[in-house]
Amino acid sequence: MTASGRDAVPAPPAPEKPRRRILFLLPVVVFVGLALLFVFRLGGGDPSQVPSALIDKPAPKFTLAPLEGLVANGKLVPGLSDADFRGRVTVVNVWASWCGPCRQEHPLLVELAKDPSIQVVGINQRDNPDNARRFLGALGNPFAAVGTDPKGRASIDWGVYGVPETFIVGPDGMIRHKHIGPLTVEAMPGFMARLRKIPPA
């Protein structure tokens, strides 16, 4: 009770600060921005043609252990390092057995590996070795070398967004092309045209 015998009238709430309103609206603004970016990308052409900062730059320095127990022609398939690109036009495929699109594109890689003018190699990302071997055993092994990337660190250095992704590396060790997503029958003529533009060593 107050001195006058009445309860004090509570003060009106302070007006909401503009800063709090901005913080409240920030997630909405971010969401709208991302939505607009997504819509733009859908209408912006082929997502496999997203430019890469690594094009016309040396392949990252890396050394990856082989896929344990993987055998081809009675010999263990070796691991992979950047030194393996020197002197050959190389197709580098980043793949995993748990990746559905990798399974879809795999016959194209098997066919591509029949071309003696190029070598096809693989980076096996975040995969179970037994599952990876079963995958290649069932679908065929197009890879002259397979490096395992269990934590995805090498893939990050390559600027990989997600599997599958495929790179063309020249005999000078320079990355010449990046294809995001699975290779398809429709994409192969353009991919092969890029391959043919690279002179052999």
C-alpha positions as CSV (number, residue, x, y, z in Angstrom):
1,M,0.0,0.0,0.0
2,T,1.2,3.5,-0.7
3,A,1.1,6.3,1.8
4,S,-2.3,7.3,0.3
5,G,-3.7,3.8,0.9
6,R,-3.8,2.7,-2.7
7,D,-1.7,0.2,-4.7
8,A,0.8,1.9,-7.0
9,V,-0.2,2.0,-10.6
10,P,2.4,0.0,-12.6
11,A,4.4,2.1,-15.1
12,P,3.6,1.4,-18.8
13,P,6.1,-1.0,-20.5
14,A,9.0,0.8,-22.1
15,P,8.8,0.9,-25.9
16,E,10.6,-1.9,-27.7
17,K,14.1,-0.9,-28.7
18,P,14.7,-0.6,-32.5
19,R,17.7,-2.9,-32.1
20,R,15.6,-5.8,-30.9
21,R,13.3,-5.4,-33.8
22,I,16.2,-5.6,-36.2
23,L,17.5,-8.7,-34.5
24,F,14.0,-10.2,-34.8
25,L,13.8,-9.4,-38.5
26,L,17.3,-10.6,-39.3
27,P,16.5,-14.3,-39.7
28,V,13.6,-13.4,-42.0
29,V,15.9,-11.2,-44.2
30,V,18.5,-14.0,-44.4
31,F,15.8,-16.6,-45.4
32,V,14.4,-14.3,-48.1
33,G,17.9,-13.7,-49.4
34,L,18.7,-17.5,-49.6
35,A,15.3,-18.2,-51.2
36,L,16.1,-15.6,-53.9
37,L,19.5,-17.0,-54.5
38,F,18.0,-20.5,-54.9
39,V,15.4,-19.3,-57.4
40,F,18.2,-17.4,-59.3
41,R,20.3,-20.6,-59.5
42,L,17.3,-22.6,-60.8
43,G,16.9,-20.2,-63.6
44,G,20.6,-19.5,-64.1
45,G,21.5,-22.4,-66.3
46,D,23.3,-25.7,-65.8
47,P,24.4,-26.0,-62.1
48,S,27.3,-28.3,-63.3
49,Q,28.9,-25.3,-64.9
50,V,29.4,-23.3,-61.6
51,P,32.8,-21.7,-62.0
52,S,35.6,-22.9,-59.7
53,A,38.4,-20.7,-58.2
54,L,40.7,-23.6,-58.9
55,I,40.4,-23.6,-62.7
56,D,43.8,-23.1,-64.4
57,K,45.5,-23.5,-61.0
58,P,47.7,-26.4,-59.8
59,A,45.8,-29.3,-58.2
60,P,46.0,-29.1,-54.4
61,K,49.0,-30.9,-52.7
62,F,47.7,-34.1,-51.2
63,T,48.5,-37.7,-50.5
64,L,45.7,-40.2,-49.9
65,A,46.0,-43.8,-48.7
66,P,44.7,-46.5,-51.1
67,L,41.4,-48.2,-50.6
68,E,42.5,-51.2,-48.5
69,G,42.1,-54.6,-50.3
70,L,41.1,-53.2,-53.7
71,V,42.7,-55.3,-56.4
72,A,42.7,-55.0,-60.2
73,N,44.4,-57.4,-62.6
74,G,45.9,-59.2,-59.7
75,K,47.6,-56.1,-58.2
76,L,46.6,-53.8,-55.4
77,V,45.2,-50.5,-56.7
78,P,47.5,-47.7,-55.4
79,G,46.5,-44.6,-53.4
80,L,46.5,-41.2,-54.9
81,S,48.6,-38.0,-54.7
82,D,49.0,-34.8,-56.8
83,A,52.2,-36.3,-58.2
84,D,50.1,-38.9,-60.1
85,F,48.8,-36.2,-62.4
86,R,52.1,-35.3,-64.0
87,G,52.5,-36.4,-67.6
88,R,48.9,-37.6,-68.1
89,V,45.6,-36.1,-68.8
90,T,43.6,-37.2,-65.8
91,V,40.0,-37.4,-64.8
92,V,39.5,-37.2,-61.1
93,N,36.2,-38.4,-59.8
94,V,35.1,-37.8,-56.2
95,W,32.6,-40.5,-55.2
96,A,31.2,-42.7,-52.5
97,S,29.3,-46.0,-52.3
98,W,26.4,-44.3,-50.4
99,C,25.9,-41.7,-53.2
100,G,23.0,-42.6,-55.5
101,P,24.1,-40.3,-58.4
102,C,27.6,-41.9,-58.2
103,R,25.9,-45.2,-59.1
104,Q,24.1,-43.6,-62.0
105,E,27.2,-42.0,-63.6
106,H,29.5,-45.0,-62.9
107,P,29.0,-46.8,-66.3
108,L,30.1,-43.6,-68.0
109,L,33.4,-43.6,-66.0
110,V,33.9,-47.3,-66.8
111,E,33.5,-46.5,-70.5
112,L,35.8,-43.4,-70.2
113,A,38.5,-45.4,-68.6
114,K,38.8,-47.5,-71.8
115,D,40.4,-44.5,-73.5
116,P,44.2,-45.1,-73.4
117,S,45.0,-41.4,-73.8
118,I,43.6,-40.5,-70.3
119,Q,43.7,-42.0,-66.8
120,V,40.7,-42.0,-64.5
121,V,41.3,-41.9,-60.8
122,G,39.0,-41.6,-57.8
123,I,38.8,-39.9,-54.4
124,N,36.6,-42.0,-52.2
125,Q,35.0,-39.6,-49.8
126,R,33.7,-40.4,-46.2
127,D,33.0,-44.0,-47.1
128,N,33.1,-47.4,-45.5
129,P,36.0,-49.4,-47.2
130,D,34.0,-52.6,-47.4
131,N,31.1,-50.8,-49.0
132,A,33.4,-49.0,-51.4
133,R,35.0,-52.3,-52.5
134,R,31.6,-53.9,-53.0
135,F,30.5,-50.9,-55.1
136,L,33.4,-51.3,-57.4
137,G,33.1,-55.1,-57.4
138,A,29.5,-54.9,-58.6
139,L,29.8,-52.0,-61.1
140,G,33.4,-52.3,-62.3
141,N,36.5,-50.4,-61.4
142,P,37.4,-47.6,-63.8
143,F,40.1,-46.2,-61.5
144,A,43.8,-46.6,-62.0
145,A,44.2,-45.3,-58.5
146,V,41.8,-44.7,-55.6
147,G,42.7,-42.4,-52.6
148,T,40.5,-42.6,-49.5
149,D,39.4,-39.3,-47.9
150,P,37.7,-40.6,-44.7
151,K,37.1,-37.1,-43.2
152,G,36.7,-35.2,-46.4
153,R,39.6,-32.9,-45.9
154,A,41.2,-33.4,-49.3
155,S,37.8,-32.9,-50.9
156,I,37.5,-29.6,-49.2
157,D,40.9,-28.5,-50.6
158,W,39.5,-29.4,-54.0
159,G,36.5,-27.2,-53.4
160,V,34.0,-30.1,-53.6
161,Y,30.4,-29.2,-52.7
162,G,29.2,-32.7,-52.6
163,V,29.6,-36.1,-54.4
164,P,29.9,-36.8,-57.2
165,E,32.1,-34.1,-58.7
166,T,34.6,-34.7,-61.5
167,F,37.7,-32.7,-62.5
168,I,39.9,-32.7,-65.5
169,V,43.6,-32.2,-64.7
170,G,46.2,-31.5,-67.5
171,P,49.5,-33.3,-67.7
172,D,51.1,-30.2,-66.2
173,G,49.1,-30.8,-63.0
174,M,46.7,-27.8,-63.6
175,I,43.0,-28.2,-63.1
176,R,41.3,-27.4,-66.4
177,H,37.6,-28.2,-65.7
178,K,35.2,-29.0,-62.9
179,H,31.9,-30.8,-63.4
180,I,29.5,-30.6,-60.4
181,G,27.0,-33.4,-60.0
182,P,26.8,-36.7,-61.9
183,L,28.1,-37.1,-65.4
184,T,25.2,-37.9,-67.7
185,V,24.8,-39.0,-71.3
186,E,23.7,-35.5,-72.1
187,A,26.7,-33.9,-70.4
188,M,29.3,-36.3,-71.9
189,P,29.8,-34.6,-75.3
190,G,30.7,-31.3,-73.7
191,F,32.9,-33.0,-71.1
192,M,34.7,-35.0,-73.9
193,A,35.2,-31.8,-75.9
194,R,37.0,-30.2,-72.9
195,L,39.1,-33.3,-72.6
196,R,40.1,-33.2,-76.2
197,K,41.2,-29.6,-75.9
198,I,44.0,-30.5,-73.5
199,P,47.1,-31.5,-75.4
200,P,48.9,-34.6,-74.2
201,A,52.3,-34.3,-72.5
